Amino acid sequence: METLFQILVGAATLMLLGLGTTSMFAPRKMTKNFALEPIGAAGLNTIRSVIGGLFLTSVALLAYGLITGTSQTFVVVALLLGVVALGRLVGILADGFDKAVVPPLLVEFVMVAILLGAYFQPF
């Protein structure tokens, strides 16, 4: 079971790495993924810094946890993704349902479950 969680956490890390790297270094490619319309350089800067930075920080925490066997870092990323999912749920309640929100919401829930599962199943 340990190996399965290591693989799943590794897969989540790679996915977040792709999102973070693209957000940081090719923010225009991410505008459609995030349903955003950045206003000028400041908007692109926000995608690079806030979105890219949060994803890449998550990658650093997960990679550290995988390399050192310190699964507490998984809880930090699970908390971050859980709050992102909560924000999506608040958005559904406040702004109305949009089916485009469902896939990323499900991915966030699955990643939270994987990270917490890996935390409670020590390496």
KOLGU-4560 file (N, C-alpha, C; in nm, 3 decimals, padded with zeros to 5 digits):
<recs>
<n_xx: 00.082 n_yy: -00.120 n_zz: 00.000 ca_xx: 00.000 ca_yy: 00.000 ca_zz: 00.000 c_xx: 00.086 c_yy: 00.126 c_zz: 00.000 mol: A seq: 1 type: MET>
<n_xx: 00.201 n_yy: 00.121 n_zz: 00.071 ca_xx: 00.290 ca_yy: 00.235 ca_zz: 00.074 c_xx: 00.331 c_yy: 00.277 c_zz: -00.066 mol: A seq: 2 type: GLU>
<n_xx: 00.369 n_yy: 00.182 n_zz: -00.147 ca_xx: 00.415 ca_yy: 00.213 ca_zz: -00.282 c_xx: 00.305 c_yy: 00.278 c_zz: -00.364 mol: A seq: 3 type: THR>
<n_xx: 00.183 n_yy: 00.230 n_zz: -00.347 ca_xx: 00.071 ca_yy: 00.291 ca_zz: -00.419 c_xx: 00.057 c_yy: 00.438 c_zz: -00.383 mol: A seq: 4 type: LEU>
<n_xx: 00.064 n_yy: 00.471 n_zz: -00.254 ca_xx: 00.054 ca_yy: 00.612 ca_zz: -00.213 c_xx: 00.171 c_yy: 00.694 c_zz: -00.266 mol: A seq: 5 type: PHE>
<n_xx: 00.291 n_yy: 00.637 n_zz: -00.266 ca_xx: 00.405 ca_yy: 00.709 ca_zz: -00.321 c_xx: 00.384 c_yy: 00.740 c_zz: -00.468 mol: A seq: 6 type: GLN>
<n_xx: 00.330 n_yy: 00.645 n_zz: -00.542 ca_xx: 00.302 ca_yy: 00.666 ca_zz: -00.684 c_xx: 00.194 c_yy: 00.773 c_zz: -00.701 mol: A seq: 7 type: ILE>
<n_xx: 00.089 n_yy: 00.764 n_zz: -00.622 ca_xx: -00.021 ca_yy: 00.861 ca_zz: -00.633 c_xx: 00.023 c_yy: 01.002 c_zz: -00.595 mol: A seq: 8 type: LEU>
<n_xx: 00.101 n_yy: 01.013 n_zz: -00.488 ca_xx: 00.153 ca_yy: 01.145 ca_zz: -00.449 c_xx: 00.250 c_yy: 01.196 c_zz: -00.556 mol: A seq: 9 type: VAL>
<n_xx: 00.330 n_yy: 01.107 n_zz: -00.611 ca_xx: 00.419 ca_yy: 01.146 ca_zz: -00.721 c_xx: 00.343 c_yy: 01.195 c_zz: -00.842 mol: A seq: 10 type: GLY>
<n_xx: 00.234 n_yy: 01.129 n_zz: -00.876 ca_xx: 00.151 ca_yy: 01.172 ca_zz: -00.989 c_xx: 00.089 c_yy: 01.310 c_zz: -00.962 mol: A seq: 11 type: ALA>
<n_xx: 00.040 n_yy: 01.330 n_zz: -00.840 ca_xx: -00.015 ca_yy: 01.461 ca_zz: -00.803 c_xx: 00.093 c_yy: 01.568 c_zz: -00.811 mol: A seq: 12 type: ALA>
<n_xx: 00.213 n_yy: 01.534 n_zz: -00.767 ca_xx: 00.324 ca_yy: 01.629 ca_zz: -00.772 c_xx: 00.355 c_yy: 01.667 c_zz: -00.916 mol: A seq: 13 type: THR>
<n_xx: 00.358 n_yy: 01.570 n_zz: -01.005 ca_xx: 00.386 ca_yy: 01.599 ca_zz: -01.146 c_xx: 00.277 c_yy: 01.685 c_zz: -01.209 mol: A seq: 14 type: LEU>
<n_xx: 00.152 n_yy: 01.658 n_zz: -01.174 ca_xx: 00.042 ca_yy: 01.738 ca_zz: -01.227 c_xx: 00.053 c_yy: 01.883 c_zz: -01.179 mol: A seq: 15 type: MET>
<n_xx: 00.079 n_yy: 01.901 n_zz: -01.051 ca_xx: 00.095 ca_yy: 02.036 ca_zz: -00.998 c_xx: 00.219 c_yy: 02.104 c_zz: -01.056 mol: A seq: 16 type: LEU>
<n_xx: 00.323 n_yy: 02.027 n_zz: -01.083 ca_xx: 00.442 ca_yy: 02.083 ca_zz: -01.146 c_xx: 00.410 c_yy: 02.137 c_zz: -01.285 mol: A seq: 17 type: LEU>
<n_xx: 00.332 n_yy: 02.061 n_zz: -01.361 ca_xx: 00.292 ca_yy: 02.108 ca_zz: -01.493 c_xx: 00.209 c_yy: 02.235 c_zz: -01.486 mol: A seq: 18 type: GLY>
<n_xx: 00.112 n_yy: 02.237 n_zz: -01.396 ca_xx: 00.028 ca_yy: 02.356 ca_zz: -01.380 c_xx: 00.109 c_yy: 02.475 c_zz: -01.331 mol: A seq: 19 type: LEU>
<n_xx: 00.197 n_yy: 02.451 n_zz: -01.235 ca_xx: 00.277 ca_yy: 02.560 ca_zz: -01.180 c_xx: 00.377 c_yy: 02.616 c_zz: -01.278 mol: A seq: 20 type: GLY>
<n_xx: 00.444 n_yy: 02.528 n_zz: -01.350 ca_xx: 00.544 ca_yy: 02.572 ca_zz: -01.447 c_xx: 00.478 c_yy: 02.650 c_zz: -01.561 mol: A seq: 21 type: THR>
<n_xx: 00.366 n_yy: 02.599 n_zz: -01.609 ca_xx: 00.296 ca_yy: 02.669 ca_zz: -01.716 c_xx: 00.242 c_yy: 02.803 c_zz: -01.666 mol: A seq: 22 type: THR>
<n_xx: 00.187 n_yy: 02.805 n_zz: -01.547 ca_xx: 00.136 ca_yy: 02.931 ca_zz: -01.492 c_xx: 00.248 c_yy: 03.032 c_zz: -01.476 mol: A seq: 23 type: SER>
<n_xx: 00.363 n_yy: 02.987 n_zz: -01.430 ca_xx: 00.475 ca_yy: 03.077 ca_zz: -01.403 c_xx: 00.539 c_yy: 03.128 c_zz: -01.532 mol: A seq: 24 type: MET>
<n_xx: 00.559 n_yy: 03.039 n_zz: -01.629 ca_xx: 00.639 ca_yy: 03.074 ca_zz: -01.745 c_xx: 00.560 c_yy: 03.091 c_zz: -01.875 mol: A seq: 25 type: PHE>
<n_xx: 00.434 n_yy: 03.051 n_zz: -01.877 ca_xx: 00.349 ca_yy: 03.070 ca_zz: -01.996 c_xx: 00.207 c_yy: 03.102 c_zz: -01.950 mol: A seq: 26 type: ALA>
<n_xx: 00.189 n_yy: 03.213 n_zz: -01.877 ca_xx: 00.059 ca_yy: 03.240 ca_zz: -01.817 c_xx: -00.055 c_yy: 03.256 c_zz: -01.918 mol: A seq: 27 type: PRO>
<n_xx: -00.024 n_yy: 03.300 n_zz: -02.038 ca_xx: -00.131 ca_yy: 03.314 ca_zz: -02.139 c_xx: -00.196 c_yy: 03.180 c_zz: -02.171 mol: A seq: 28 type: ARG>
<n_xx: -00.118 n_yy: 03.071 n_zz: -02.164 ca_xx: -00.174 ca_yy: 02.938 ca_zz: -02.190 c_xx: -00.273 c_yy: 02.896 c_zz: -02.082 mol: A seq: 29 type: LYS>
<n_xx: -00.259 n_yy: 02.954 n_zz: -01.965 ca_xx: -00.343 ca_yy: 02.912 ca_zz: -01.852 c_xx: -00.473 c_yy: 02.992 c_zz: -01.841 mol: A seq: 30 type: MET>
<n_xx: -00.485 n_yy: 03.100 n_zz: -01.916 ca_xx: -00.605 ca_yy: 03.183 ca_zz: -01.902 c_xx: -00.732 c_yy: 03.105 c_zz: -01.933 mol: A seq: 31 type: THR>
<n_xx: -00.728 n_yy: 03.020 n_zz: -02.034 ca_xx: -00.846 ca_yy: 02.939 ca_zz: -02.067 c_xx: -00.871 c_yy: 02.833 c_zz: -01.960 mol: A seq: 32 type: LYS>
<n_xx: -00.763 n_yy: 02.769 n_zz: -01.913 ca_xx: -00.778 ca_yy: 02.666 ca_zz: -01.809 c_xx: -00.841 c_yy: 02.723 c_zz: -01.683 mol: A seq: 33 type: ASN>
<n_xx: -00.805 n_yy: 02.847 n_zz: -01.650 ca_xx: -00.854 ca_yy: 02.909 ca_zz: -01.526 c_xx: -00.975 c_yy: 02.998 c_zz: -01.549 mol: A seq: 34 type: PHE>
<n_xx: -01.021 n_yy: 03.009 n_zz: -01.674 ca_xx: -01.134 ca_yy: 03.095 ca_zz: -01.708 c_xx: -01.109 c_yy: 03.238 c_zz: -01.659 mol: A seq: 35 type: ALA>
<n_xx: -00.988 n_yy: 03.287 n_zz: -01.688 ca_xx: -00.949 ca_yy: 03.422 ca_zz: -01.647 c_xx: -00.918 c_yy: 03.507 c_zz: -01.768 mol: A seq: 36 type: LEU>
<n_xx: -00.938 n_yy: 03.635 n_zz: -01.753 ca_xx: -00.897 ca_yy: 03.732 ca_zz: -01.854 c_xx: -00.809 c_yy: 03.834 c_zz: -01.784 mol: A seq: 37 type: GLU>
<n_xx: -00.677 n_yy: 03.813 n_zz: -01.789 ca_xx: -00.588 ca_yy: 03.905 ca_zz: -01.720 c_xx: -00.590 c_yy: 04.044 c_zz: -01.785 mol: A seq: 38 type: PRO>
<n_xx: -00.581 n_yy: 04.145 n_zz: -01.703 ca_xx: -00.576 ca_yy: 04.282 ca_zz: -01.753 c_xx: -00.430 c_yy: 04.324 c_zz: -01.756 mol: A seq: 39 type: ILE>
<n_xx: -00.373 n_yy: 04.327 n_zz: -01.876 ca_xx: -00.236 ca_yy: 04.372 ca_zz: -01.896 c_xx: -00.131 c_yy: 04.291 c_zz: -01.822 mol: A seq: 40 type: GLY>
<n_xx: -00.017 n_yy: 04.357 n_zz: -01.803 ca_xx: 00.096 ca_yy: 04.292 ca_zz: -01.738 c_xx: 00.065 c_yy: 04.256 c_zz: -01.593 mol: A seq: 41 type: ALA>
<n_xx: -00.014 n_yy: 04.338 n_zz: -01.526 ca_xx: -00.048 ca_yy: 04.309 ca_zz: -01.386 c_xx: -00.129 c_yy: 04.181 c_zz: -01.375 mol: A seq: 42 type: ALA>
<n_xx: -00.220 n_yy: 04.158 n_zz: -01.468 ca_xx: -00.299 ca_yy: 04.035 ca_zz: -01.466 c_xx: -00.214 c_yy: 03.912 c_zz: -01.492 mol: A seq: 43 type: GLY>
<n_xx: -00.124 n_yy: 03.922 n_zz: -01.590 ca_xx: -00.033 ca_yy: 03.810 ca_zz: -01.617 c_xx: 00.059 c_yy: 03.787 c_zz: -01.499 mol: A seq: 44 type: LEU>
<n_xx: 00.102 n_yy: 03.895 n_zz: -01.435 ca_xx: 00.187 ca_yy: 03.883 ca_zz: -01.317 c_xx: 00.116 c_yy: 03.809 c_zz: -01.205 mol: A seq: 45 type: ASN>
<n_xx: -00.013 n_yy: 03.832 n_zz: -01.191 ca_xx: -00.091 ca_yy: 03.764 ca_zz: -01.087 c_xx: -00.099 c_yy: 03.614 c_zz: -01.115 mol: A seq: 46 type: THR>
<n_xx: -00.119 n_yy: 03.577 n_zz: -01.240 ca_xx: -00.122 ca_yy: 03.435 ca_zz: -01.275 c_xx: 00.013 c_yy: 03.372 c_zz: -01.244 mol: A seq: 47 type: ILE>
<n_xx: 00.121 n_yy: 03.441 n_zz: -01.282 ca_xx: 00.255 ca_yy: 03.388 ca_zz: -01.256 c_xx: 00.281 c_yy: 03.373 c_zz: -01.107 mol: A seq: 48 type: ARG>
<n_xx: 00.250 n_yy: 03.479 n_zz: -01.032 ca_xx: 00.291 ca_yy: 03.483 ca_zz: -00.892 c_xx: 00.197 c_yy: 03.406 c_zz: -00.801 mol: A seq: 49 type: SER>
<n_xx: 00.069 n_yy: 03.437 n_zz: -00.805 ca_xx: -00.024 ca_yy: 03.376 ca_zz: -00.712 c_xx: -00.052 c_yy: 03.230 c_zz: -00.750 mol: A seq: 50 type: VAL>
<n_xx: -00.095 n_yy: 03.209 n_zz: -00.871 ca_xx: -00.132 ca_yy: 03.073 ca_zz: -00.911 c_xx: -00.008 c_yy: 02.987 c_zz: -00.929 mol: A seq: 51 type: ILE>
<n_xx: 00.089 n_yy: 03.035 n_zz: -01.008 ca_xx: 00.211 ca_yy: 02.959 ca_zz: -01.028 c_xx: 00.286 c_yy: 02.937 c_zz: -00.898 mol: A seq: 52 type: GLY>
<n_xx: 00.294 n_yy: 03.041 n_zz: -00.817 ca_xx: 00.365 ca_yy: 03.031 ca_zz: -00.690 c_xx: 00.303 c_yy: 02.930 c_zz: -00.595 mol: A seq: 53 type: GLY>
<n_xx: 00.171 n_yy: 02.930 n_zz: -00.585 ca_xx: 00.105 ca_yy: 02.834 ca_zz: -00.497 c_xx: 00.123 c_yy: 02.690 c_zz: -00.546 mol: A seq: 54 type: LEU>
<n_xx: 00.109 n_yy: 02.671 n_zz: -00.678 ca_xx: 00.130 ca_yy: 02.536 ca_zz: -00.731 c_xx: 00.274 c_yy: 02.489 c_zz: -00.708 mol: A seq: 55 type: PHE>
<n_xx: 00.370 n_yy: 02.575 n_zz: -00.737 ca_xx: 00.510 ca_yy: 02.534 ca_zz: -00.725 c_xx: 00.554 c_yy: 02.518 c_zz: -00.580 mol: A seq: 56 type: LEU>
<n_xx: 00.496 n_yy: 02.594 n_zz: -00.490 ca_xx: 00.522 ca_yy: 02.572 ca_zz: -00.348 c_xx: 00.468 c_yy: 02.436 c_zz: -00.305 mol: A seq: 57 type: THR>
<n_xx: 00.351 n_yy: 02.402 n_zz: -00.356 ca_xx: 00.293 ca_yy: 02.270 ca_zz: -00.327 c_xx: 00.385 c_yy: 02.160 c_zz: -00.378 mol: A seq: 58 type: SER>
<n_xx: 00.439 n_yy: 02.180 n_zz: -00.497 ca_xx: 00.533 ca_yy: 02.082 ca_zz: -00.555 c_xx: 00.654 c_yy: 02.066 c_zz: -00.464 mol: A seq: 59 type: VAL>
<n_xx: 00.710 n_yy: 02.178 n_zz: -00.418 ca_xx: 00.828 ca_yy: 02.172 ca_zz: -00.331 c_xx: 00.797 c_yy: 02.095 c_zz: -00.202 mol: A seq: 60 type: ALA>
<n_xx: 00.681 n_yy: 02.121 n_zz: -00.144 ca_xx: 00.642 ca_yy: 02.051 ca_zz: -00.021 c_xx: 00.623 c_yy: 01.902 c_zz: -00.045 mol: A seq: 61 type: LEU>
<n_xx: 00.555 n_yy: 01.868 n_zz: -00.154 ca_xx: 00.532 ca_yy: 01.726 ca_zz: -00.184 c_xx: 00.663 c_yy: 01.655 c_zz: -00.216 mol: A seq: 62 type: LEU>
<n_xx: 00.749 n_yy: 01.720 n_zz: -00.294 ca_xx: 00.878 ca_yy: 01.659 ca_zz: -00.329 c_xx: 00.961 c_yy: 01.638 c_zz: -00.203 mol: A seq: 63 type: ALA>
<n_xx: 00.962 n_yy: 01.737 n_zz: -00.115 ca_xx: 01.035 ca_yy: 01.722 ca_zz: 00.011 c_xx: 00.981 c_yy: 01.603 c_zz: 00.091 mol: A seq: 64 type: TYR>
<n_xx: 00.850 n_yy: 01.594 n_zz: 00.098 ca_xx: 00.789 ca_yy: 01.483 ca_zz: 00.171 c_xx: 00.822 c_yy: 01.348 c_zz: 00.110 mol: A seq: 65 type: GLY>
<n_xx: 00.819 n_yy: 01.340 n_zz: -00.022 ca_xx: 00.852 ca_yy: 01.213 ca_zz: -00.089 c_xx: 00.998 c_yy: 01.175 c_zz: -00.069 mol: A seq: 66 type: LEU>
<n_xx: 01.086 n_yy: 01.274 n_zz: -00.078 ca_xx: 01.230 ca_yy: 01.245 ca_zz: -00.068 c_xx: 01.269 c_yy: 01.209 c_zz: 00.074 mol: A seq: 67 type: ILE>
<n_xx: 01.215 n_yy: 01.280 n_zz: 00.172 ca_xx: 01.257 ca_yy: 01.259 ca_zz: 00.310 c_xx: 01.168 c_yy: 01.163 c_zz: 00.388 mol: A seq: 68 type: THR>
<n_xx: 01.051 n_yy: 01.132 n_zz: 00.332 ca_xx: 00.956 ca_yy: 01.048 ca_zz: 00.405 c_xx: 00.881 c_yy: 01.126 c_zz: 00.512 mol: A seq: 69 type: GLY>
<n_xx: 00.884 n_yy: 01.258 n_zz: 00.502 ca_xx: 00.815 ca_yy: 01.345 ca_zz: 00.598 c_xx: 00.676 c_yy: 01.375 c_zz: 00.545 mol: A seq: 70 type: THR>
<n_xx: 00.582 n_yy: 01.292 n_zz: 00.581 ca_xx: 00.448 ca_yy: 01.303 ca_zz: 00.522 c_xx: 00.366 c_yy: 01.418 c_zz: 00.580 mol: A seq: 71 type: SER>
<n_xx: 00.417 n_yy: 01.488 n_zz: 00.682 ca_xx: 00.344 ca_yy: 01.604 ca_zz: 00.734 c_xx: 00.327 c_yy: 01.711 c_zz: 00.626 mol: A seq: 72 type: GLN>
<n_xx: 00.421 n_yy: 01.719 n_zz: 00.534 ca_xx: 00.409 ca_yy: 01.819 ca_zz: 00.427 c_xx: 00.287 c_yy: 01.790 c_zz: 00.338 mol: A seq: 73 type: THR>
<n_xx: 00.246 n_yy: 01.664 n_zz: 00.331 ca_xx: 00.128 ca_yy: 01.629 ca_zz: 00.252 c_xx: 00.003 c_yy: 01.693 c_zz: 00.310 mol: A seq: 74 type: PHE>
<n_xx: -00.001 n_yy: 01.704 n_zz: 00.443 ca_xx: -00.117 ca_yy: 01.765 ca_zz: 00.510 c_xx: -00.126 c_yy: 01.913 c_zz: 00.473 mol: A seq: 75 type: VAL>
<n_xx: -00.012 n_yy: 01.979 n_zz: 00.465 ca_xx: -00.011 ca_yy: 02.121 ca_zz: 00.429 c_xx: -00.071 c_yy: 02.141 c_zz: 00.290 mol: A seq: 76 type: VAL>
<n_xx: -00.029 n_yy: 02.060 n_zz: 00.195 ca_xx: -00.080 ca_yy: 02.072 ca_zz: 00.058 c_xx: -00.227 c_yy: 02.029 c_zz: 00.053 mol: A seq: 77 type: VAL>
<n_xx: -00.264 n_yy: 01.927 n_zz: 00.130 ca_xx: -00.404 ca_yy: 01.885 ca_zz: 00.136 c_xx: -00.491 c_yy: 01.999 c_zz: 00.189 mol: A seq: 78 type: ALA>
<n_xx: -00.441 n_yy: 02.070 n_zz: 00.289 ca_xx: -00.514 ca_yy: 02.184 ca_zz: 00.344 c_xx: -00.530 c_yy: 02.293 c_zz: 00.239 mol: A seq: 79 type: LEU>
<n_xx: -00.423 n_yy: 02.324 n_zz: 00.169 ca_xx: -00.428 ca_yy: 02.425 ca_zz: 00.063 c_xx: -00.531 c_yy: 02.387 c_zz: -00.044 mol: A seq: 80 type: LEU>
<n_xx: -00.524 n_yy: 02.263 n_zz: -00.091 ca_xx: -00.617 ca_yy: 02.219 ca_zz: -00.196 c_xx: -00.760 c_yy: 02.209 c_zz: -00.142 mol: A seq: 81 type: LEU>
<n_xx: -00.774 n_yy: 02.173 n_zz: -00.015 ca_xx: -00.906 ca_yy: 02.167 ca_zz: 00.046 c_xx: -00.971 c_yy: 02.305 c_zz: 00.053 mol: A seq: 82 type: GLY>
<n_xx: -00.892 n_yy: 02.405 n_zz: 00.084 ca_xx: -00.946 ca_yy: 02.541 ca_zz: 00.088 c_xx: -00.979 c_yy: 02.590 c_zz: -00.053 mol: A seq: 83 type: VAL>
<n_xx: -00.900 n_yy: 02.550 n_zz: -00.150 ca_xx: -00.933 ca_yy: 02.582 ca_zz: -00.290 c_xx: -01.067 c_yy: 02.519 c_zz: -00.327 mol: A seq: 84 type: VAL>
<n_xx: -01.086 n_yy: 02.392 n_zz: -00.290 ca_xx: -01.214 ca_yy: 02.324 ca_zz: -00.317 c_xx: -01.328 c_yy: 02.393 c_zz: -00.243 mol: A seq: 85 type: ALA>
<n_xx: -01.304 n_yy: 02.435 n_zz: -00.120 ca_xx: -01.406 ca_yy: 02.509 ca_zz: -00.046 c_xx: -01.444 c_yy: 02.637 c_zz: -00.120 mol: A seq: 86 type: LEU>
<n_xx: -01.345 n_yy: 02.705 n_zz: -00.173 ca_xx: -01.372 ca_yy: 02.826 ca_zz: -00.251 c_xx: -01.459 c_yy: 02.796 c_zz: -00.372 mol: A seq: 87 type: GLY>
<n_xx: -01.436 n_yy: 02.683 n_zz: -00.436 ca_xx: -01.521 ca_yy: 02.645 ca_zz: -00.549 c_xx: -01.665 c_yy: 02.621 c_zz: -00.503 mol: A seq: 88 type: ARG>
<n_xx: -01.681 n_yy: 02.555 n_zz: -00.389 ca_xx: -01.816 ca_yy: 02.530 ca_zz: -00.337 c_xx: -01.885 c_yy: 02.662 c_zz: -00.300 mol: A seq: 89 type: LEU>
<n_xx: -01.812 n_yy: 02.753 n_zz: -00.239 ca_xx: -01.868 ca_yy: 02.885 ca_zz: -00.209 c_xx: -01.909 c_yy: 02.954 c_zz: -00.339 mol: A seq: 90 type: VAL>
<n_xx: -01.825 n_yy: 02.941 n_zz: -00.441 ca_xx: -01.857 ca_yy: 03.000 ca_zz: -00.571 c_xx: -01.983 c_yy: 02.942 c_zz: -00.632 mol: A seq: 91 type: GLY>
<n_xx: -02.001 n_yy: 02.812 n_zz: -00.618 ca_xx: -02.123 ca_yy: 02.749 ca_zz: -00.670 c_xx: -02.245 c_yy: 02.805 c_zz: -00.598 mol: A seq: 92 type: ILE>
<n_xx: -02.235 n_yy: 02.820 n_zz: -00.467 ca_xx: -02.347 ca_yy: 02.874 ca_zz: -00.390 c_xx: -02.371 c_yy: 03.022 c_zz: -00.420 mol: A seq: 93 type: LEU>
<n_xx: -02.264 n_yy: 03.098 n_zz: -00.432 ca_xx: -02.277 ca_yy: 03.243 ca_zz: -00.450 c_xx: -02.304 c_yy: 03.283 c_zz: -00.594 mol: A seq: 94 type: ALA>
<n_xx: -02.244 n_yy: 03.212 n_zz: -00.689 ca_xx: -02.248 ca_yy: 03.254 ca_zz: -00.829 c_xx: -02.333 c_yy: 03.164 c_zz: -00.917 mol: A seq: 95 type: ASP>
<n_xx: -02.372 n_yy: 03.049 n_zz: -00.866 ca_xx: -02.448 ca_yy: 02.953 ca_zz: -00.945 c_xx: -02.360 c_yy: 02.841 c_zz: -00.996 mol: A seq: 96 type: GLY>
<n_xx: -02.425 n_yy: 02.733 n_zz: -01.034 ca_xx: -02.355 ca_yy: 02.614 ca_zz: -01.080 c_xx: -02.309 c_yy: 02.631 c_zz: -01.224 mol: A seq: 97 type: PHE>
<n_xx: -02.186 n_yy: 02.589 n_zz: -01.249 ca_xx: -02.132 ca_yy: 02.583 ca_zz: -01.385 c_xx: -02.061 c_yy: 02.448 c_zz: -01.396 mol: A seq: 98 type: ASP>
<n_xx: -02.101 n_yy: 02.368 n_zz: -01.493 ca_xx: -02.044 ca_yy: 02.233 ca_zz: -01.504 c_xx: -01.893 c_yy: 02.234 c_zz: -01.526 mol: A seq: 99 type: LYS>
<n_xx: -01.837 n_yy: 02.346 n_zz: -01.571 ca_xx: -01.692 ca_yy: 02.355 ca_zz: -01.591 c_xx: -01.617 c_yy: 02.348 c_zz: -01.459 mol: A seq: 100 type: ALA>
<n_xx: -01.685 n_yy: 02.373 n_zz: -01.348 ca_xx: -01.621 ca_yy: 02.372 ca_zz: -01.216 c_xx: -01.608 c_yy: 02.229 c_zz: -01.162 mol: A seq: 101 type: VAL>
<n_xx: -01.688 n_yy: 02.139 n_zz: -01.212 ca_xx: -01.691 ca_yy: 02.003 ca_zz: -01.157 c_xx: -01.559 c_yy: 01.927 c_zz: -01.175 mol: A seq: 102 type: VAL>
<n_xx: -01.499 n_yy: 01.922 n_zz: -01.294 ca_xx: -01.375 ca_yy: 01.844 ca_zz: -01.307 c_xx: -01.262 c_yy: 01.890 c_zz: -01.214 mol: A seq: 103 type: PRO>
<n_xx: -01.230 n_yy: 02.020 n_zz: -01.208 ca_xx: -01.123 ca_yy: 02.057 ca_zz: -01.115 c_xx: -01.161 c_yy: 02.033 c_zz: -00.969 mol: A seq: 104 type: PRO>
<n_xx: -01.288 n_yy: 02.050 n_zz: -00.935 ca_xx: -01.333 ca_yy: 02.024 ca_zz: -00.798 c_xx: -01.311 c_yy: 01.877 c_zz: -00.762 mol: A seq: 105 type: LEU>
<n_xx: -01.346 n_yy: 01.788 n_zz: -00.853 ca_xx: -01.326 ca_yy: 01.645 ca_zz: -00.828 c_xx: -01.177 c_yy: 01.611 c_zz: -00.815 mol: A seq: 106 type: LEU>
<n_xx: -01.096 n_yy: 01.671 n_zz: -00.900 ca_xx: -00.951 ca_yy: 01.648 ca_zz: -00.893 c_xx: -00.897 c_yy: 01.695 c_zz: -00.758 mol: A seq: 107 type: VAL>
<n_xx: -00.945 n_yy: 01.810 n_zz: -00.712 ca_xx: -00.900 ca_yy: 01.861 ca_zz: -00.582 c_xx: -00.942 c_yy: 01.768 c_zz: -00.469 mol: A seq: 108 type: GLU>
<n_xx: -01.066 n_yy: 01.720 n_zz: -00.473 ca_xx: -01.111 ca_yy: 01.625 ca_zz: -00.370 c_xx: -01.027 c_yy: 01.497 c_zz: -00.373 mol: A seq: 109 type: PHE>
<n_xx: -01.000 n_yy: 01.446 n_zz: -00.491 ca_xx: -00.921 ca_yy: 01.323 ca_zz: -00.504 c_xx: -00.779 c_yy: 01.346 c_zz: -00.452 mol: A seq: 110 type: VAL>
<n_xx: -00.720 n_yy: 01.459 n_zz: -00.487 ca_xx: -00.584 ca_yy: 01.488 ca_zz: -00.441 c_xx: -00.579 c_yy: 01.503 c_zz: -00.289 mol: A seq: 111 type: MET>
<n_xx: -00.679 n_yy: 01.568 n_zz: -00.231 ca_xx: -00.685 ca_yy: 01.579 ca_zz: -00.085 c_xx: -00.693 c_yy: 01.440 c_zz: -00.023 mol: A seq: 112 type: VAL>
<n_xx: -00.777 n_yy: 01.355 n_zz: -00.078 ca_xx: -00.792 ca_yy: 01.219 ca_zz: -00.025 c_xx: -00.660 c_yy: 01.141 c_zz: -00.036 mol: A seq: 113 type: ALA>
<n_xx: -00.592 n_yy: 01.154 n_zz: -00.149 ca_xx: -00.464 ca_yy: 01.085 ca_zz: -00.168 c_xx: -00.361 c_yy: 01.135 c_zz: -00.067 mol: A seq: 114 type: ILE>
<n_xx: -00.351 n_yy: 01.266 n_zz: -00.052 ca_xx: -00.250 ca_yy: 01.323 ca_zz: 00.037 c_xx: -00.277 c_yy: 01.288 c_zz: 00.182 mol: A seq: 115 type: LEU>
<n_xx: -00.403 n_yy: 01.293 n_zz: 00.223 ca_xx: -00.435 ca_yy: 01.254 ca_zz: 00.360 c_xx: -00.417 c_yy: 01.105 c_zz: 00.380 mol: A seq: 116 type: LEU>
<n_xx: -00.453 n_yy: 01.026 n_zz: 00.279 ca_xx: -00.431 ca_yy: 00.882 ca_zz: 00.287 c_xx: -00.283 c_yy: 00.850 c_zz: 00.301 mol: A seq: 117 type: GLY>
<n_xx: -00.200 n_yy: 00.920 n_zz: 00.226 ca_xx: -00.055 ca_yy: 00.899 ca_zz: 00.234 c_xx: -00.001 c_yy: 00.942 c_zz: 00.370 mol: A seq: 118 type: ALA>
<n_xx: -00.058 n_yy: 01.046 n_zz: 00.426 ca_xx: -00.014 ca_yy: 01.091 ca_zz: 00.559 c_xx: -00.047 c_yy: 00.987 c_zz: 00.666 mol: A seq: 119 type: TYR>
<n_xx: -00.167 n_yy: 00.931 n_zz: 00.658 ca_xx: -00.208 ca_yy: 00.834 ca_zz: 00.760 c_xx: -00.152 c_yy: 00.694 c_zz: 00.734 mol: A seq: 120 type: PHE>
<n_xx: -00.094 n_yy: 00.673 n_zz: 00.618 ca_xx: -00.027 ca_yy: 00.547 ca_zz: 00.583 c_xx: 00.122 c_yy: 00.580 c_zz: 00.572 mol: A seq: 121 type: GLN>
<n_xx: 00.196 n_yy: 00.576 n_zz: 00.684 ca_xx: 00.336 ca_yy: 00.618 ca_zz: 00.682 c_xx: 00.420 c_yy: 00.537 c_zz: 00.585 mol: A seq: 122 type: PRO>
<n_xx: 00.519 n_yy: 00.604 n_zz: 00.530 ca_xx: 00.611 ca_yy: 00.538 ca_zz: 00.434 c_xx: 00.694 c_yy: 00.437 c_zz: 00.506 mol: A seq: 123 type: PHE>
</recs>
